[in-house]
Amino acid sequence: KDQTLVFEKKEAVRLERNRISAEMHDDLGSGLTSIKMLSELLKLRTGQQPPPELQKIAIRSDELVESLNTIVWALNDRNDQLEPVVAYLRSYVKAQFEERQVNLKMEATVSPHLAGIEIHGELRRNIFLIVKESVHNIFKHSGADMATVRILADNDSLDIWLEDNGKGMTKEEHEIFGNGLKNMKARALAVGGTITFTSETGFRTHFQLPLYNVRVIGS
């Protein structure tokens, strides 16, 4: 009886997550996309130098659409396994670099015996935000023209490396941009992982998440 109640509660939570995810995608997503399209249309109509307020609307709508997509992705239980998580990270990183003047070398592999490991919504959201902040740092602070991103799930751990050939980061810059790095460390700690930063030639971020105590779907 107790097991039945637990299953029913989990199923109710799962259905509610999917309902919220679908409604956010359909309602908020379409509204934000409309705002984004209208702002782009207005930019074209105003000529080469649109008002700065219009530029801010376009940028902010882009950011909100991206944030909403991340939330919807984190809520949807179809993404609760490691393999689609890695695929999503790979797709996100490649899309970001396509819009920048930074060359990307990308590698993403998942060992078959780890593909079905459960990565629940809050866990994968934190993983994504660590990757997002690391990519953002490459574009904003490094001055690099080449970056390497490796995502490897093997030997009972998920390892993510992000490296660039930029100017690195001095101790003073660590303090200036320290909040972002501290947030990444806090997120890594919250999910039971570790993160290290090294700055010698360029800048390197290494996030590691042990997977040995994470349940495999269907086991």
C-alpha positions in Angstrom: 0.0 0.0 0.0 2.8 2.4 0.9 4.6 1.7 -2.3 1.4 2.3 -4.3 1.0 5.7 -2.6 4.6 6.6 -3.3 4.1 5.6 -7.0 0.9 7.6 -7.3 2.5 10.7 -5.8 5.5 10.4 -8.1 3.1 10.0 -11.1 1.1 13.0 -10.1 4.2 15.1 -9.8 5.4 13.9 -13.2 2.1 14.7 -14.9 2.0 18.1 -13.2 5.5 18.9 -14.4 4.6 18.0 -18.0 1.4 20.0 -17.8 3.3 23.1 -16.6 6.0 22.6 -19.2 3.5 22.3 -22.0 1.5 25.4 -20.9 4.7 27.5 -20.5 5.9 26.5 -23.9 2.5 27.1 -25.6 1.5 30.3 -23.9 4.6 32.1 -22.6 6.7 30.8 -25.5 4.5 32.1 -28.2 4.1 35.4 -26.5 7.8 36.0 -26.1 8.5 34.9 -29.6 5.9 37.4 -30.9 7.6 40.2 -28.9 11.0 39.1 -30.3 9.7 39.1 -33.9 7.9 42.5 -33.5 11.1 44.1 -32.1 13.1 42.8 -35.0 10.5 44.1 -37.5 10.6 47.5 -35.8 14.4 47.6 -36.0 14.2 47.0 -39.7 11.6 49.8 -40.2 13.6 52.3 -38.2 16.7 52.0 -40.3 20.3 51.5 -39.5 20.3 53.1 -36.0 17.2 52.0 -34.1 16.6 53.6 -30.7 18.6 52.0 -27.8 15.4 51.1 -26.0 14.3 49.0 -29.0 17.7 47.3 -29.0 17.3 46.5 -25.3 13.8 45.0 -26.0 15.2 42.7 -28.7 18.1 41.6 -26.5 15.9 41.0 -23.5 13.3 39.1 -25.4 16.1 36.8 -26.8 17.3 36.2 -23.2 13.8 35.5 -21.9 13.1 33.0 -24.8 16.3 31.2 -24.0 15.6 31.1 -20.3 12.1 29.9 -20.9 13.3 27.1 -23.2 15.7 26.0 -20.4 12.9 25.9 -17.8 10.6 23.9 -20.1 13.5 21.5 -20.9 14.2 21.0 -17.2 10.6 20.4 -16.4 9.8 17.8 -19.1 10.4 14.3 -17.9 11.3 13.1 -21.4 14.7 14.6 -20.7 15.3 12.8 -17.5 18.1 10.6 -18.8 21.8 11.4 -19.3 22.0 10.8 -23.0 19.4 13.5 -24.0 21.0 15.9 -21.4 24.4 15.6 -23.1 22.7 16.0 -26.5 21.0 19.2 -25.4 24.3 20.6 -24.0 26.0 19.8 -27.2 23.3 21.5 -29.3 23.3 24.6 -27.1 27.1 25.0 -27.2 27.3 24.6 -31.0 24.4 27.1 -31.5 26.2 29.7 -29.3 29.4 29.4 -31.2 27.8 29.7 -34.6 26.9 33.3 -33.8 30.4 34.2 -32.6 33.9 34.8 -34.1 35.4 32.0 -32.0 36.2 28.6 -33.5 34.9 25.6 -31.7 36.3 22.1 -31.3 33.5 20.0 -29.8 33.4 16.4 -28.4 30.4 14.8 -26.6 30.2 11.1 -25.8 28.1 9.0 -23.4 29.1 5.4 -22.6 26.2 3.0 -23.4 26.0 1.7 -19.8 25.4 5.3 -18.5 23.0 6.5 -21.1 19.9 5.7 -19.1 21.0 7.2 -15.8 18.3 9.5 -14.4 19.2 13.2 -14.4 16.3 14.9 -12.8 15.1 18.5 -13.6 16.9 20.5 -11.0 20.1 18.5 -11.5 20.2 19.0 -15.2 19.2 22.7 -14.8 22.3 23.3 -12.6 24.5 21.4 -15.1 23.2 23.5 -18.0 23.7 26.8 -16.1 27.3 25.9 -15.3 27.9 25.3 -19.0 26.0 28.5 -20.0 28.1 30.6 -17.6 31.4 29.1 -18.8 30.5 29.7 -22.5 29.4 33.3 -21.6 32.8 33.9 -20.0 34.7 32.7 -23.1 32.8 35.2 -25.2 32.8 38.1 -22.8 36.2 38.0 -21.0 38.7 35.7 -22.8 39.5 37.5 -26.1 40.0 34.0 -27.5 39.6 32.9 -31.1 39.6 29.2 -30.4 37.8 27.1 -27.7 37.5 23.4 -26.9 34.4 21.9 -25.2 34.5 18.2 -24.2 31.5 16.4 -22.5 32.4 12.9 -21.5 30.2 10.4 -19.5 32.4 7.4 -18.6 33.9 5.7 -15.7 30.9 6.5 -13.5 31.2 10.3 -13.8 30.2 13.1 -16.1 33.1 15.4 -17.0 32.8 18.7 -18.8 35.8 20.7 -19.9 35.7 24.2 -21.4 39.0 25.6 -22.6 40.0 28.7 -24.6 43.2 30.1 -26.0 42.5 33.6 -24.7 44.4 35.9 -22.3 43.5 33.9 -19.2 42.4 35.6 -16.0 44.5 37.5 -13.5 43.9 37.5 -9.7 42.3 40.9 -10.0 40.0 39.7 -12.8 39.0 36.7 -10.6 37.8 39.2 -8.0 36.0 41.4 -10.5 34.2 38.5 -12.2 34.2 36.4 -9.0 30.4 36.3 -8.6 29.9 34.2 -11.7 32.6 31.7 -10.7 31.2 31.5 -7.2 27.8 30.8 -8.6 29.2 28.0 -10.7 31.0 26.5 -7.6 27.7 26.8 -5.6 25.8 25.0 -8.4 28.4 22.2 -8.6 28.4 21.7 -4.8 24.5 21.7 -4.8 24.4 18.7 -7.1 27.3 16.8 -5.5 29.9 17.7 -8.0 33.2 19.7 -8.1 34.4 22.4 -10.4 38.0 23.8 -10.9 39.3 26.8 -12.8 42.9 27.1 -14.1 44.4 30.1 -15.9 47.8 29.5 -17.5 47.6 29.7 -21.3 43.9 30.7 -21.7 41.3 29.7 -19.2 40.0 26.2 -18.3 36.9 25.1 -16.5 36.5 21.4 -15.4 33.2 20.3 -13.9 32.9 16.7 -12.6 29.8 14.9 -11.4 30.0 11.4 -9.9 27.3 9.2 -11.3 27.8 6.0 -9.2 25.0 6.9 -6.8 22.5 8.0 -9.4 19.8 5.5 -10.3 19.6 4.0 -13.8 16.2 4.1 -15.5 14.7 0.6 -15.5 17.2 -0.9 -13.0 
